[in-house]
Amino acid sequence: MLILQHLDQTIKKFRSHSANLLTIINLSLGAFSILFVLQGDLYMSLFFICLAAIFDRFDGIVARKLNITSDLGKQLDSLCDLISFGVAPALLLYSAILFDFGTPGAIFTIIFIACGAIRLARFNISEHKGYFIGLPITAGGCLLTISFLLVDTISGPVFMFIILLLSILMISTFKVKKV
């Protein structure tokens, strides 16, 4: 009987942290993306950001389905999203093309990361049901990541415009319906 109670408590504990586990996997994939940027393997970096997006989607679904949403989970998700969809995509584009612009390229990279952080902080202190205010960092980071595929087609200044536009959209006040 004692073994069954212990097993039941273990299952309940695992269930209560399953969404956070998916969030940590999101963070890990974002960190791998950054490591691949540092190694110069930009396509692997792109791959890991895309995987992080999948896990980011699932952590929210699991939390809502299992009714295990929490303030800790919300904060953890935002911190992980800053790495996977703020830092990793910005460094990917910096390494791919913005590096060639020197200090301005670095400034645009930092602007994207900073606007992502502002966006997430604002999200964490707001109570908007059914919609987001501004472009979610996940969408901004994914769009920036996908734009990497156009590095050989689009000129560098266009990427500076893209990164600035996405940064402004993240901190803007328009409403985006949650899906």
Rosetta blueprint (number, residue, H / E / L):
1 M L
2 L H
3 I H
4 L H
5 Q H
6 H H
7 L H
8 D H
9 Q H
10 T H
11 I H
12 K H
13 K H
14 F H
15 R H
16 S H
17 H L
18 S H
19 A H
20 N H
21 L H
22 L H
23 T H
24 I H
25 I H
26 N H
27 L H
28 S H
29 L H
30 G H
31 A H
32 F H
33 S H
34 I H
35 L H
36 F H
37 V H
38 L H
39 Q H
40 G L
41 D L
42 L H
43 Y H
44 M H
45 S H
46 L H
47 F H
48 F H
49 I H
50 C H
51 L H
52 A H
53 A H
54 I H
55 F H
56 D H
57 R H
58 F H
59 D H
60 G H
61 I H
62 V H
63 A H
64 R H
65 K H
66 L L
67 N L
68 I L
69 T L
70 S L
71 D H
72 L H
73 G H
74 K H
75 Q H
76 L H
77 D H
78 S H
79 L H
80 C H
81 D H
82 L H
83 I H
84 S H
85 F H
86 G H
87 V H
88 A H
89 P H
90 A H
91 L H
92 L H
93 L H
94 Y H
95 S H
96 A H
97 I L
98 L H
99 F H
100 D H
101 F H
102 G L
103 T H
104 P H
105 G H
106 A H
107 I H
108 F H
109 T H
110 I H
111 I H
112 F H
113 I H
114 A H
115 C H
116 G H
117 A H
118 I H
119 R H
120 L H
121 A H
122 R H
123 F H
124 N H
125 I L
126 S L
127 E L
128 H L
129 K L
130 G L
131 Y E
132 F E
133 I E
134 G L
135 L L
136 P L
137 I H
138 T H
139 A H
140 G H
141 G H
142 C H
143 L H
144 L H
145 T H
146 I H
147 S H
148 F H
149 L H
150 L H
151 V L
152 D L
153 T L
154 I L
155 S L
156 G H
157 P H
158 V H
159 F H
160 M H
161 F H
162 I H
163 I H
164 L H
165 L H
166 L H
167 S H
168 I H
169 L H
170 M H
171 I H
172 S L
173 T L
174 F L
175 K E
176 V E
177 K E
178 K L
179 V L
